[in-house]
Amino acid sequence: MDDSIGAARVKSGAELLDAMNPEWFIKVSPQGLQMSNPCQCVVGQLYETYNLGLAALGVDRYLEREIDYGFDSHVGTASLTVHWQREIEARLAAAAPPVFSSEPQRTE
């Protein structure tokens, strides 16, 4: 799968998850993510199983819409895993509160 296509599909999936489950990225373990495993993929981690998740999200598996959202590709799941990990890690970093130093600022 073309890398830019995978990234675009993951972005579409993330936008769907934002609408349906706004804090989804906090609930998914990027380290344990395996897009080839229906229980360890993004949808499986959020909804217990892949099929339950697709139903909850209103994604029609028989029309293969899960491919459009980067939930499955039938090929290139390793690439999808990396794209989802990047998406999750970026969102976690953006959501993290700022870190303040307890050390006084030095002015020179």
C-alpha positions as CSV (number, residue, x, y, z in Angstrom):
1,M,0.0,0.0,0.0
2,D,1.2,3.5,-0.9
3,D,2.4,5.2,2.3
4,S,0.4,8.4,1.6
5,I,-2.8,6.4,1.0
6,G,-2.3,4.6,4.4
7,A,-1.8,7.9,6.2
8,A,-4.9,9.4,4.6
9,R,-7.0,6.4,5.5
10,V,-5.8,6.5,9.1
11,K,-6.6,10.3,9.2
12,S,-10.2,9.5,8.0
13,G,-10.5,6.7,10.7
14,A,-9.2,9.1,13.4
15,E,-11.8,11.7,12.4
16,L,-14.6,9.1,12.6
17,L,-13.3,8.0,16.0
18,D,-13.2,11.7,17.1
19,A,-16.9,12.0,16.3
20,M,-17.9,8.7,17.9
21,N,-15.5,8.3,20.8
22,P,-13.7,11.6,21.4
23,E,-11.0,10.4,23.8
24,W,-10.3,7.2,21.8
25,F,-6.6,7.8,21.6
26,I,-6.2,7.7,25.4
27,K,-7.8,4.3,25.5
28,V,-5.6,2.6,22.9
29,S,-2.2,1.3,23.7
30,P,0.2,2.3,20.8
31,Q,2.8,-0.2,22.1
32,G,0.2,-3.1,22.0
33,L,-1.3,-2.1,18.7
34,Q,-1.4,-4.8,16.0
35,M,-3.6,-3.9,13.1
36,S,-3.4,-7.6,11.9
37,N,-5.1,-8.7,15.2
38,P,-8.8,-8.1,15.5
39,C,-8.5,-7.8,19.3
40,Q,-5.4,-5.6,19.4
41,C,-6.2,-3.3,16.5
42,V,-7.6,0.2,17.1
43,V,-11.2,-0.9,16.9
44,G,-10.6,-4.1,18.8
45,Q,-8.9,-2.3,21.7
46,L,-11.8,0.3,21.9
47,Y,-14.8,-2.0,21.5
48,E,-13.6,-5.4,22.6
49,T,-13.8,-7.0,19.2
50,Y,-13.4,-5.8,15.7
51,N,-16.9,-6.7,14.6
52,L,-18.5,-5.1,17.6
53,G,-16.5,-2.0,16.9
54,L,-17.4,-1.7,13.3
55,A,-21.1,-2.1,14.3
56,A,-20.8,0.6,17.0
57,L,-19.1,3.0,14.5
58,G,-21.7,2.3,11.8
59,V,-19.0,1.0,9.4
60,D,-20.4,-1.5,6.8
61,R,-17.9,-4.3,6.6
62,Y,-19.6,-5.9,3.6
63,L,-19.0,-2.7,1.6
64,E,-15.4,-2.8,2.8
65,R,-15.7,0.6,4.3
66,E,-13.3,-0.4,7.0
67,I,-10.5,0.0,4.4
68,D,-11.4,3.6,3.8
69,Y,-10.9,4.3,7.5
70,G,-7.6,2.5,7.9
71,F,-9.1,-0.1,10.1
72,D,-8.1,-2.9,7.6
73,S,-6.3,-3.0,4.4
74,H,-6.3,-6.7,3.5
75,V,-2.6,-6.0,2.8
76,G,0.0,-3.8,4.5
77,T,-1.2,-4.1,8.1
78,A,2.3,-3.4,9.4
79,S,2.2,-0.1,7.6
80,L,-1.2,0.7,9.1
81,T,0.1,-0.2,12.5
82,V,2.8,2.4,12.2
83,H,0.4,5.1,10.9
84,W,-2.0,4.5,13.8
85,Q,0.9,4.5,16.3
86,R,2.0,7.9,15.0
87,E,-1.5,9.3,15.0
88,I,-2.0,8.1,18.6
89,E,1.4,9.4,19.8
90,A,0.8,12.8,18.2
91,R,-2.6,13.1,19.9
92,L,-1.2,12.0,23.3
93,A,1.6,14.6,23.0
94,A,-0.8,17.4,22.0
95,A,-3.2,16.5,24.9
96,A,-0.4,16.3,27.5
97,P,-0.4,19.2,30.0
98,P,2.6,21.5,29.7
99,V,5.5,20.7,32.0
100,F,6.7,23.5,34.2
101,S,10.1,23.5,35.8
102,S,10.3,24.1,39.5
103,E,13.7,25.7,38.9
104,P,13.7,29.5,38.8
105,Q,14.4,31.0,35.4
106,R,17.9,32.5,35.1
107,T,18.3,35.8,33.3
108,E,21.6,36.9,32.1
